[in-house]
C-alpha cells in the first residue's frame, strides 16, 4: 500500500467560495463542535436504552450475556470496527491522491465518524470533515516537510468529500435491491413492524434507491440537472433567501463533477472497493456481536436485517441517529434473541463499538489537533 506523497495530483483547484485555505476559517454556516452537540446524542441514546431496559430488564441478563459470549467472535466484532476505520481512512487518502497520507486519512475518517455522530443524519459530518481535512493536511505538511504541492485547500477537501459521499450513494443504490429480493423469501422487515411498517420500509428503500441512483447519475453525467432542481426548489418563498448561496455552491459542485468525469476507470473501481470494505464492516458489526452469543442464529437473515437496519438509520433526524437507532436495533434483532433481556447487553456492546468509541476518539483527535495547530503556530 504505497503512498506517493511526492507528486500528488490535486483533486480540484482552490475554491474561494468554500473557505479561506490560508486561515483555515470555516465557511459561513458550517457546523462547529460544542458541549451541547456532545451531550444531546448521549442523552438521547442512553435515554432510549434506559426505556428498553425498563421493559426488558432481567437481573441476570448481563451475566448470561457475558457467559455466553464467544471471545473470538467478539474479537472479530472489534476487528470489524477497526476495518471500518482502516478502509475509510484508506479511501480518503486515495481520493485525495495521497495528498493525505494513510495515517492522516485514518484521522480524517475518525473525525468524519465523530462529526456524523454529533450532527443530524440528514446533515451529516461532511462540512466539518472537509474543514478538518484541509487543516490536517496543512499541519501534516509542516510536520513532515515533505515535498508536495502544498496542503489541501478547503475547496479541494470539499471535492474529496463530494466523491466519497457519491461512492456511498452508489453503495446504497446497490445494497437496497439485495434487501428487496431477500424480503420475498424471508422476514427482513420483522413481523413486529406490522403491515404498515413493512410497506413504509419498502417505499423508503425504493425511494432511497431511486434518489441514490439519480444523484450518482447526475453527478457523473449531468450535474446541470441538480442545478435546475435546486434553482426551482429555492424559488419557493421560505427558501428564497438561501438561493444565492446555494446556486454558488452548485456551480462549485458542477466543477467538481467535471473533474470526476475525467478520472480513469481504475480510480472508480478502487474507490468502490474501499467503499465496499467500509460498509461491509458496518453491516457485519451487529452480525458478529449477536453471533458471538447466539451461535445457532439464522446468519443469512441476521445479515439481511443488519443491512436493512443500517440503511433505515440514515433518515434518523437526531444527531448520529441517537435514540432512533437503539429503537431500530430492538425492532430488527429483538425476535432473533432467545430472550428479550439480552437486547440491552448486546445493544450496549454494539453501540460502544459502533458509536461511543467514535465520540471518544473524535474528542481526542480534536484536542490533539488543536494542540498541534497551536504548537505549529508558535
Secondary structure, 3 states (H helix, E strand, C coil): CCCCHHHCCCCCCCCCCCCECCCCECCCCCCCCCHHHHHHHHHHHHHHHHHHHHHHCCCCHHHHHHHHCCHHHHHHHHHHHHHHHHHHHHHHHHHCCCCCCHHHHHHHHHHHHHHHHCCECCCCCHHHHHHHHHHHHHHHHHHHCCCCCCCCCHHHHHHHHHHHHHHHHHHHHHHHHHHHHHCCCCCCCCHHHHHHHHHHHHHHHHHHHHHHHHHHHHHHCCHHHHHHHHHHHCCCCCCHHHHHHHHHHHHHHHHHHHHHHCCCHHHHHHHHHHHHHHHHHHHHHHHHHHHCCCCCCCHHHHHHHHHHHHHHHHHCCCECCCCHHHHHHHHHHHHHCCCCCHHHHHHHHHHHHHHHHHHHHHHHHHHHHHHHHHHHHC
